Amino acid sequence: MKKRYRKTVLWGALMLAALATGCIKNDIPFEIVPGNITSMEVRGAESVSLENSSRTIELVLADTVDLRHVLLEDFRITPDARIIDNVTHQELDTLDSYYLDLTQGSAEYAIPSPEQKPYTFTVITYQDYIWTLKATQNIERVFTLADGQQIGEAKFSATGYSVIAYVPETVPLTGIDIQELKLGPSNATMAWVKADGTVVEDVDIKTIHDFTLPQHFIVKFFDITQEWTVSVEQSAQYVTEMSVNPWAKFAYLSAQGLTSAGTCGFQIRKAGAGDDAWTTVPDVTVEGVSFSAVVKGLEPATNYEVRGVIGSNYGDVTAFTSEAAAEVPNLSFDAWTQKGKNWFPNSDASNSYWATGNEGVTIYTNANSTPVEGAGNTVDGTGKAARLETIGKVPLVQIAAGNLFTGTYKTNLGNPASSATMGRPYTSRPTRMTGWYKYTPAEVTTEGNKYSAQKHPDAVGKLDYCTIYIRLEDWGGATVRPADPKVIAYAGLENNQVVSDYTQFDLKLEYYDLETKPTHIVIVSSSSRYGEDFCGGPGSVLYVDQFALSFDYE
């Protein structure tokens, strides 16, 4: 069992002093030691993900695992820390294994919602750190009918033990043809309860055709018995489950229905327009009972209506609003303000949206992220551009890369690497970032310093790289950037070649999540790609000008 030991000699001395003076004020702060869970092994886990910044454990279990007896085979925590299971109030030892009851003693065989009844652990160092276990178990339940009978996917209620499928009015409820019926985990058995109460084990579900009344089945696994109700109803509506994922200039459309009844498609119009304003969306993909498409050419921040179509059957109208195509201020880099030795890439003398490391550099020398203007310095000889230079012989950090980024900068001489904070609030979803740059690399002279998060010895003696990138992040409601925010999309370039004349770049964002909207945007330009680790080549110079975002479908 892991214990937390303290220095008893100092404590004894303090106690003696307290007895001599009658009282003592303990103002010696405890050391800050984060309580982390560094690894975890669970029998039957399909995946386990640990996130230290949010202190969450994402666990996905196979459907054959008993939720009441989940074996925690092994785990590791911060050295000399302790860990408490807050459900059982039991202290766990990393040398032992434990069974977790993820139902938390509920009469219902299910994992309670983490929002209503979270499963938590407390890792104890000098402070307490609460970790939340977010577990899921994917049980694939299926109820499919023969081709031409089923309208969309069947609708399951895992808590109500019921499922319903819909068929056209032309299909008699006495002539239902079941293709597949699976109501429990893969290790479950299923029996049919006939109308007279007779239980038929190992039933051939394809022999059951009459759904004038719901049919009933008994599903057993472990020591669990569930009684399921399976229903079929007729419907005049061939299109169901219409959904829209709107972006600024396009939207993803999807629907379900009786796809065998005719040509599947979508129609769209601006909200409030007449019936003659409906236009057909091209290039529809049909897969089973589902169909989808992408509608392009939308106007940002505009109200629309869309409906699914199968043959001559129209679905209900769904309203949606396209996203705004939000701009980032000063993407042209024309606005700069000088205050003393510092240059700020904003219209005010502060890091109000864009930031640089100038305030740290000018403690020792001149700013190395500055505006330039005139022929040869900007793309077309008008306005301003940014000149970013890596400089050497900087006290404390050795080198300082020229940089320009969305975020804030506040000099921290105790830990210079923490001076810059990336990201500004932003909720739109661009698809590309374009711009112009030119670059002259120099030889890298330093691998980093004691403040570097990572050193780069292999870079020393080689030509430096510039970097330009855009990243969309989800901070999950936090106003302070998490240590490891969720990345929604990214695009970037790195180059160690001489680019003498302004050259246009075109970066297509790769989206890792098409549903979640970002909360913040990070745009970075740096004369040394490892500048944040104080690794680079003094004399590397990067010019950037006229960045722009686009929102068209790619």
N, C-alpha and C positions, 0 to 999 in steps of 0.2 A: 504494500500500500504506500503511495507517495505521500510524503509529509512536507510541510513548509517549516524550515528551521530558522531561528533568529539568533542574533549575536547576544548571548546571555551576559557576557562580561560588561558590555556597555549598559545593558538594562539594569544590571546590579548596581553599577555606579550611579545611575540616575535615581534608583530607589534610595540609595544612601543619601544622595543630595536632597531628595524630597523629605526624608526623615529629619535632616538637619535644618532645613528651612521651613518646614511645615507644609509647603505646597510647591508644585512644579507645573509649568506650562509645557506640554509636549508639542512643540512646533516643528519637529523634524519630519519632513514629508516622507512617505513611503515611495520607494522606487516604482516607476511605471513599467509593469511587465505585462504586455498583452497576453490574454489567455486564449490560445488558439488550439483548435483540433486540427492536427496536421495530416492525419490519415484515418481511414475507417474501412473495415471490411465487414460486409453483411452477407450471410449465406442466402443465396437465391436472388441477390441484387442484379438487376440488369445494368444499372449504373449508379455510382455514388459521386456526387460533386460537392466539394467543400469550398465555401467562400468566406475568407477571413474578414473582408471589409464589412460585409453585412451580417457576418456570423450566422450563416444558414447552411444547412445540410440538405441537398436535394437528393432524394432516394427514390429510385424506381424499382419496384419489386416484380418478379415473375408472378404469373397468376396462380402458381402452385404453392406459393408461400402462405402459411397460416398467419394472418395478421395479428393473432393473439400470441404467437410464439415466434417472433422474428429474432434469429440468432445473430447477435453482435459478436462476431468471431474475434475481432482485433481492432484496436484503435490506438492512436498516439496523440499526446497533447504536449503543450509547452512543458519543458523540463521543470521538475519540482512543483508543478501545479497539481491541483486536485480537481475532480469532476464529479458532479452530483446529478443524478437522474431526478428531475423535478417532479416527475409523475409518481415514482415509487419512493422518492426521498432517500434513495440508496446511493452511497458513495461507490463509484466504480473504480476498479483497479485495471490498469492496462495489461496486467499479466493474466487476467481471467477473461472468460467470455460470459455474456449475459443474454437472456431472452427479454425482448421488449414486447409489450402489449400495445400495439399501435391503435387499437380500438379504445384504449384507456378504460377498459372495464365496461364499455357500453354494451347494452343488451343487443344492439344492432351491430351486425358484422360489417363494419365500415370504418374508414379513417375519418375522424372528425375534422371539420374545417380548421385550418391553422389560424384563421382570424377569430373563430369563436372559442376553440379549445386547442391551443397549440401544445405540441410536445416539445419540451425544452430541457436543456442541460445547462448547468452553471459550471464554468471553468473558473477556478479560484486561484489567483496568484496573490498579489498584494491588494488587488481589486477583484470584483466579481464580473464575469463576462457571460451574458446569457446567449446561448446558441439555440436556434429553432430548427427542428427536424421537419422538413416538408416532404412527406412520403406519398407516393401514388402507386397504385397497382392497376395495371392495364389488363382488364378482363375483356376480351373480344367477344361481344355478344352479337349474334347474327340471326336475322329473320328475313329470308328472301323467298320470293315467289317466282313462278315461271315467267319467262319473257312475255311481255305484253300484258301482264296482269298488274304489276306493282307500280304505284305512283310514288316516286322518290324512295328514300330509305325509311325503314321502319323506325318508330320512335319508342325508345326504351325508358323505363323508370326503374333504375337499379334499386331504389329504396322502396318503391311500391310494388316491386316484383311483377311488372306488367310490361307488355309490348303491344303495339298496334301497327298494322300495315293498312294502306289504303289502295283500293282498286277502282277502276272506272265503273260507272253504273251499268255498263254492258257486260260486266263479269259477274255471274251469279255467285252468291256466297256459298252455294252448295257445290261449286266446282272449283274450289281453290286448290292449286297445285304448289305444295311447298317444295322448294329446292334445298333449303338448308335452315336448320333451327338449332341455335346454340345459346343456352341461357345461363351457363355458369362457367367457371374456370375449366381449363383443359383436363383436370383430373376429376371432374364431376360426373355423376351418373344422372340420367334423366328418365323418368317414368311418366306415362300418360294416364290421366284420370278420366275414364269414360263418364258419360252422362249418368249412368246408373251407379257410379261410385267405384266400379271395378278399376283396379290399378294394373296397367300393362307395363311390365318391365321391358327394357331394351326394345322399345317400340320403333317401327319403321315409320318415320314421320311422313313419308310420301304416300302412306295409305290413309292419311287424315285429310278429308276434303271439305267437310261441312263446317262452316264458320258462321252459320245462322246465329248461333250463340257462341260466346267465347269458349275456347278450349283451355283445359287446366293441366299443368304439369308439375311434378315433384322433382326438384333438383337437390342432390345431396353431394356434399364434399366435406372432408374432415368429419366433424360431428354436427355439421350445419345442415338443416333441412329448410328449403325455401319452396313455397307454393306459388307458382307463376301463372298469370292469366295472359293468354295469347288471343288477341282479337284481330278481326279484319272488318273494315268498313268501306262502304262505297262512297265515292266522291265525284262531283262534276268538275272539280278543278284539277287540271292536268299539271299545273306548275306550282311547285312549293319551294320553301326554304330559299327564297331570294335573298342574296347578300351582296353588299357593295363595299369595296375598299377604295375610297376616293383619294387620289393624290391631286396635285395642282392642275395638271393638264391631261390627266387620264385617270381611269378607274378600272379596277379589277372587278368583274361581274361573275357571279356563280348562282346556280339554281339547281333544283332537282325536279323530277317529274316523270311522266310516262313518256320517256324519250323515244319509244318505238311507235308513238302515235302520229309522227309527222316530223317535219323539219324543225329543229330546235334553234332558237335564237333569242335576241334581245332587241328591244326598241327603246329609244331615248329621246327626250325633249327637254327644253328649258321649262322650269316650273311655271305654271300659269299659261303655257301655250295651248293652242287648240288641238283637236284630234288630228288635224292635217299636218301637225308639226312633228309627229313621230318619225324618226329615222331609224333604219335598220343598222345594227352593229355587225360588221363583217367578221369573218374568221372565227367561227364558233367551234369549240372542241367538245365532243361528246364522249363521255366515259361512263358506261353502265347507265345508271339512272341519274347521272349528273351531267351538267353542261356548263361551259365557262367561256369567257371572252375578255378582251381588253378594249375598252372604248377610248379612243384617242381624240385629240383636238379640243379638249375641254378648256373653258376659260376659268382661271383661278378665282376662288372665293365666289362661286356662282351656284345658285340653286338649280337642281335638275330633278327629273323624274325618270324612272326606268321600269320596264316590266319584261318578264320572260314570256316567250311565245313557243308553243309546240303546235305545229300545224295551224289550225284556225282557233286554237284555245289560248286565251290570254291570261297571264297571271295578274295578281294584284299589283297596283302601282306602288313603287317604293321611292320615297323622296330622299335625296342626299345633297350635300353641299361639297363642292370641290375645295381642296385646301388652298390657303393663300400661298402665293409664291413669294415668300418673305425675302427681302433683300438684306444683305449684310452691309452695314455702313462703311464707306470709304474703301470699297474693293478696288477702286481705281488707284488708291494710294496718292491722291492729289492733296489731301488735307493733312497738314503737319503744323505743329506749334512748337516753338522753342521757348524754353524757360531755363535761363542760365546756360549751363553746359549741356543740358538734356534736350533731346528732340522727342516729341510725342506724336505718334501717327494718328492723331485725332484733332478735331477743330478746337479743343480746349487743351490746356497744358496739364494733362493728366492721362493716366492709362484708363480712360473711360470706356473703351471697347477693345481697341487694339492695344497691345503692350509690346515692350521690348525690354532687354536687359540693360538699357542705357544707364539707369539710376545706380546699378551696381558697378558698372564700368567707370562712370565718371567720378567715382570716389578717388580713382587713381590716375585716370587719363581722359582723353576725349571720347565722346560717344562714337560707337562703331555701327550703329543702325541709324542711318540718316537719310534725308530726302536729297534727291538730285533732280536737276531739270536741264532742259535744253537739248539740242540735237545730239544724238548719240547716247545720251543718258536716259531718255524715255523712248518709248516705242515710236511715236510719231513726232517727237520734238515739242509736244505741248504738255502742259500740266507738270506733274511730278512723278517720280518713281522712287523705290526704296533701294538704297545701297547698303548691303549687309557684309561686313568684313570680320573675319576671324583675326583677333589680335593676340600676341603673346606677351610674355614677361609681365603678366598681371599678378600682382601680389595676392597671396592666399590661394588662388585657383589656377595659376599658371597661364591658361588660355581662356578667352571668352569669345564665343561665336557670335557673329552678328545674327540677330533673329527678329522676327516679326510674327506675332501670334494673337489670336483672339483669346483674351483672358486678362489676368491681372499680374502685376509684379510688385513685390515688396521685398527690399533687400534684407536678407537674413545672414549676417556675417558669421553667426554660429553654425549655420548649415546652408551654405549658398545654394545647394541643389534644390532647396525647398522654396526659393524666392519666387519662382514662377509658378502660377496656377493656370492651367489651360481651361478654356471653355467659356462660352457666353450663352445665355438662354436663347433657344431657337427650336421651333417645332415644325418647320416645313421640311419637305423631303426633295431636295434637288437630285438630279440624276447625273449631272456633269459639272465639273469646274474647269474653266479654261483660263488661260492667262499667258503672259510673256515673261521670258527670263533669259539672262545670259550669265556665264559663270567662268571664272578662272580659278582652278584648284591649285593649292600649294601642298607641299609635303607635310604629312602629319608628324608632329614632333613629340606628342605626349599621349600616353594611353589613358590618362585620367588622373584623379587624385583621391585623397582619403574621403572626399565628399561624394564621389561617384557611386551611383547605384550599381554600375557595372563598368569594369575597365575593359579596354580594347587593345591589348598588346599587338594583335595581328595587324592593326591599322597603321602602326608606327612605321615610318619610312616609306609609306605608299602615298599616292595622291589622295587628297581629301575628296569627299563627296558632298555635294549640296543636297538638300532635301526640301521638297514642297509636298504638303499633303493636306487632305481634308478628312475629318472624322466626325461622324454624328454619334452622339452618346445619349444613353438613358441613365439619368442619375437617380431614378426611382423616387422622386419627390424630395431629395436632399438639395439643400441650397449650397452646401459645400461639396466640392468634387470628391466622390469616393475614391479610395485607393485603387480600385479596379472596377471602373464603371462598365456597364454593358455597352458594347460597341454595336450600333445599329448598321452602320455603313462606313466604308473606307475607300479612299483612292489616293495614290501618291506616286511620286517619282524620286529617284536618286540618280545622280550623275557625277562621274569623276573626270569627264572630258571637258576640254576647253570649248566653250560656246561663245565665240567672239561677237556675234551679232544677235540681237534679240530674236528668239525663236519661240514660236507658239507651242504650248502644251495643251493637251486635251485629256483630262482625267475622268474616266467613267467610274462612278461610284458602284462598288459591289455591296449589295444589301444582304445582310445576314438574317434579317427579320423584315418581312414585307408587311407585317401587321402593326407592330409597335411604332408609335411616333417618337422621334427623339425629343429630348428636353434641352440639349445643348449642342453647340457646334464648335469644333476645334479646327482652325486653319493655321498652319504653321509654315513659315519659310525660314531656312537657316543656312548659313554659309558652310556649316559643318554638320553632317548628319548626326554625329555623336556629341554635338555641342552641349546637350544637357548633362552629359557625363564628363564634361571638360576635356574632351578628346578632339583634336582637330589640328589643322595646319595653319599657322599664322601667315597671313597674306592671301588666304582663300577669300574671293570676293564674289558675291551673288547680287545681281540686280533683278528685281521683280517689278512688274507693271501690269495694270489693267486686268485684274482678275474679274471673272464673271461666273455666275451660276446659271444653269439652265434646268428646265423642269419637264422637258418632253420625254415621252416614252421611248426607251431604247430597246 
